[in-house]
Amino acid sequence: MFSVIMPVYNGEKFIDSAIQSVFAQSEPDWELIIVDDGSGDGTRAVLEKYQNTDKVRIITQTNHGAAAARNRAAGEARGTHLTFLDADDLWYENHLSVMKTLIEKYPSAGLYGTFTETRLQNGASVSECEYLGGNEDILLEDFFDAYHKDKSVKLFTMITTCIPRAAFERAGGFPEGCAIGEDLELSLRVAAYYPVALSGLGTALYQKENSTATQKISFDPEWRFFDTVRDIYKDETISNTKRENLKKVMEWFTMRRCRHYLIAGQRKKAWRAFCETDRSAVAKKDIGINLMLLVLPCGVVRRIFSMRWKGKA
């Protein structure tokens, strides 16, 4: 059985559509666990009509954030595989059936991912999958090696991710208290211990016009994984090659960290991050961009990234 986990905070305008997209699934073996994370609007009234539905369970809690809400639902889940849908997004009717096919084909994987199509705020849609296409799928024994070589391998988002319960528990669930990035951190933790299976099929719609995340540049320079990844480096149950490839991936994230320190006006921390980076593991293009940004005023860097971010929204 699939356990569908849906956190919601003030989602009265769109959660009904998200719920209906779960009911529309061609794969019938699922349960839906909705965690109302302290909504102050009319979300509860929308959820009341599902209160006595056999396949739906509703949990209400004070506001603790999406990570805590997802962990709460995972603790209540009965299914063997956990899937995730945000209240402001939609699944296409084939989503769970594609996941089932991936699971049957690649039973050793700890993370299954499909492609997320995106509806931008201007109404346009982005539906290209650069890493895979059409009905292609792949099993990556070392996701970090693929990620280091081609960042488009991260074609999945949390709404197109499926994690077996055992893998979720081994990874420790979502890290709570993060400003942003808890979903990426969980994905990287799972990928450290398990292969990753990906499909090039687009099975969900990420609706940026509904997302508050589009109002800010989505990277936290104090991302907690910079510290917690050290435990993975030390874990000898993970192959040396995989740990070394993870280190290369983290050097790329450190270059991003440098840029976001500049956006936050923290030039000294930006220089420190740049100097601490093993630049042999980073593309020359990224090094050049960072050097250029480091000599610009922080306000200019902030405007550059704001314009770039809006252009993708």
N, C-alpha and C positions, 0 to 999 in steps of 0.2 A: 504493500500500500504506500502511496505517496501522502506525506503530510505537507499540506500547503500552509505556509506561515505568512501571515499578513499583518504587519503592524500598521496602526493608523493613528494619526494625530490631526484633529481638525480636518477631516476628509469628507464632510457631508456632501460636497458638491460632486465628488467623483468616485467614492468607494463603491457605490452600487454597481457601476459599470465594471469595476475590477472584479467584484464578486460574481457577476453574471458571466464574465469571461472564464471563470473557473467552472461554473456550472455547464458551460458550453463545451467542455473538453470531450474529445472523442474517446479518451481513455477514462473509464468510469471508476477505477479503484483509487479513490482519494478521500481525504478528509481535509476540511478547511478550519484552521485555527486563527481567529482574529483577535488581536490584542489591542484594545482601545487604550492608548497610552496617555490618558488624562485629557482627552479632547474637551474643549470648552464650547464647541459649536453644536450643531444638531446631529453629529455623527451617531450618537447613541440612538436617536429616534430612527435613523436609517437602518441600524443594525437590529432593531427590535423585531422586524418582520422575519428575520432569520433565526430568532432565538430558539424556536422549537423545531428547527430543521435538523434531521438526523445527521447529515454530513457536515454540519457546521457547529463549532463551539466558539463561544465568545467570552473573552477574559477582559476584565476591566481593572486597570491599575492607575495609580498616580503617575505623573509624567517622569519617566526615567530615561527616555531616548530610545531610538530604534534598536540599538544593540541589545539593551536589556529586554525590550519587548520581544525580540526574536528569540533570545535565550529562554525567556519564560515560556514561549510557545513550544520551543524544542523540548523543554522539560516535560510538557504535557502531551507531546506527540506520541501516537501509537504506530506510525508507519515506519517502514524500514529505510525509507529515503526521504530526506527533507528537501523541499523546494520552497522558493521564496517569491512573493509577489507584493510589490508596494501598492498601497491603496490608490495611487494616482496613475498607475500604469495598467496595461492590458496584456493578457495572453491570447495568442491565436489558438484556435481549437485543436491544433495538432501538437501543442507544446508538450504535454505529458506523454503522448504516444511516441514522439521523437525521443524523449528521455528514456522511455521504456526500451526502445530499440537500441539505444546506446548502451544501456545497462546490460542488456542481454548479449550484446556483441563484445563489450569490454567489461566483464565482471570484476576485474582487478582494480579498476579506477576508483579514486577517492573523490573525484570531482568530475561532473559532467556539465558541459556548457554548450549552449547554442548561441546563435547570433541575435543581437538585439537591434531591431530597426528603431529609428528615432524620428519623431515628429518634432520639428523645430518650432520655435515660438512664432515665426512668420508663416506657419502653415505648411512649409515645405517638408519633405521627408528624405531621410538618408537611409538607404537600404543596401549599401555595398558591403561585402565582406571581403576584405583585402587578403586575408590569410587562407581562407577556404572559400569554395564556391559551390552553389547548387546542393547536390546530395552528397558531397564529399564529407568524409569524417576521418578522424585520425586519433591514434592513441600516442600520447607523449610520455615516455618513461621519465624523461627529465624535462619538465616544463621550463625550468630556469634556463637551460641551454637554448631552447627555442625562443624564450622571451628576450634573452640577451642579443640574439641575432636578428630578431624581427618583433618589434613591439606590437604589431597587429595581431599576434597570436592571442593577445588578451581581447578576444572578440566578444567574450561573455561579460555580462554584468550580473549583479545579484539576482535580478528577476529572471535570468536565464541560466541559473546555476542550480544544480541538484547535487546534494552531498549525502552519501550513506550515513546513517546514524553513527556507526562505529567510527567513521572518519571525522565526523563533526565532534564527537566526544574526545577523540585522541588529540585533535587540534585545540581543544579547550573552548570551543564556541566563539562567539563574537566578543572581542575585547570591549568592555564597557567603559564609558567615560572619555572616549576619543572624540575630539572635535569633528573629525572626518577621517575616512579611510578604514573604518572597522571591517567593511566588506572585503576590501583588497587584502588587508592583513590576514583575515581568515583564509582567503583563497591561497595565499602564499604559504601559510602554515600547513594546509592540507597538501599542497603540491610538494612540500618537503618530504612527506611520508608516503605519498601515493602517486601513481600515474594519473594523468589528466586526459579525459576523452572529450573531443570537440566535434561539433557538427557545424557545417556551413549554412545550415538552414536558419532562416529568421523566424523565430517562433513567439516573439513578444514585441510589444510596442512601448517604447519609453517616450512619455509625453512631456517634453521639456516645458510646454506652456503651463503644466500643472505643478512643476517641480520648484521648490524653493531653493534647491541647490544651484539653479541656473543664475541666481542673484549674486553669487560669489564665485571666485576662482577656487576650484576644488582641489586644494592641496594644503595640508597643514605642515609648516616647516618643523614643528615639534612632534611630528607623527611618531607615535609610540613604538612602532615596529623598528625604528632605528636602534632602539635599546633592546627590545625583546628578541630580535633576530640573533643576538649573540648566543642565546641558548641553543638555537638551531645549529650554529657554527660548531658548537661543542658536542653535539649529539652524534656519537659514533655509530648509532644505528642507521644513520643516513650516510650514503656513500660520499667519499672524499670529492669525487667529481661533481656530484650534485651540490655539495656545500660550496665548492669553489665557483660554480656557475651562479649560485645565489649571491655570492659576494660581488660578482660582476654586475648582476642586476641592481644590487644595492648601490653600487658606484653611480649608476645612471640615475637612481633616485636621489643620490646626494647632489648631483648636478641640478636636478629640479629643486632640491631644497635650497640651494644657493640662490636660485632665481626668486623663490618665494620669500626668502629672507629680505631680498631687495624690495619686493612688493610691500612687505611689512615695514620697510624703512630701517631694517637692521643690517647695515652695511658691514659692520665688523664680523657678525656671525656669517654673513654671506662670504666674505673673504676667507674666513676660517674653514667653512665647508668646502670651498673651492680648493684651498691648499691641502686639505686632508684627503681629497679625492685621488684614487689611483687612476691617473688619466690614461694609463695604458689600456684600461678596460672600457674606455669611453670613446665614442666616435669623435674625430677631429672637429666635425661640424658643431657638436655640442660644446666642445671646449671653446671654439671661436665665438659662439653666441654668448657664452657666459663671460668671456673676457670683454666683449663689447659692452654687455649690460653692466658689468662691474665699474666701468668708467663713467656711466651715465648717472645723473641724479636719480634718486629713488622714485621721485614723483614722476619722472619721465618713464621709467621702467613700469610703474604702476599703470600709467595711461596706455602704454603699448600692449600690456597684457589684458587690460580691460577691453580695448578695441578688438583684440584677437578673440577673446572669449565671447563677446557679443556677436562677432561674426559667425560663430559656430552655434549660436542659440536661435 
